[in-house]
Amino acid sequence: MSRFDQAKMLMKVKKIQKELQKEVIEVEKGDGAVRVEITGEQKIKKIHIDPDYVDLEDIGQLERWVEDAVKEAIAESQRIAQEKMQPMMGMLGELGL
């Protein structure tokens, strides 16, 4: 692979990384009680909890909703990143990355 091809490849990877920074995944749990927003880089942007759904007698349920929403958001973020990077993986191997 020529240096030019390597440079093009790295530019494409950087472009995908920027796209992932802008990508926002939103996951809801508990019929909208908990909403998590996370970027394609797996950085949490926001966690919203609707107070109408909060039962002070069952905080454990709220904790489960938050945990499940975060886990699902991270998994979806990873899936999107993998999908966008898949075409590049073979070529990155040739670069030794």
Secondary structure as the mmCIF struct_conf table of DSSP 4:
data_model
#
loop_
_struct_conf.conf_type_id
_struct_conf.id
_struct_conf.beg_label_comp_id
_struct_conf.beg_label_asym_id
_struct_conf.beg_label_seq_id
_struct_conf.end_label_comp_id
_struct_conf.end_label_asym_id
_struct_conf.end_label_seq_id
HELX_RH_AL_P HELX_RH_AL_P1 ARG A 3 LYS A 22
STRN STRN1 VAL A 24 LYS A 29
TURN_TY1_P TURN_TY1_P1 GLY A 30 ALA A 33
STRN STRN2 VAL A 34 THR A 39
TURN_TY1_P TURN_TY1_P2 GLY A 40 GLU A 41
BEND BEND1 GLN A 42 GLN A 42
STRN STRN3 ILE A 44 ILE A 49
HELX_RH_3T_P HELX_RH_3T_P1 PRO A 51 TYR A 53
TURN_TY1_P TURN_TY1_P3 LEU A 56 GLU A 57
HELX_RH_AL_P HELX_RH_AL_P2 ILE A 59 LEU A 95
TURN_TY1_P TURN_TY1_P4 GLY A 96 GLY A 96
#
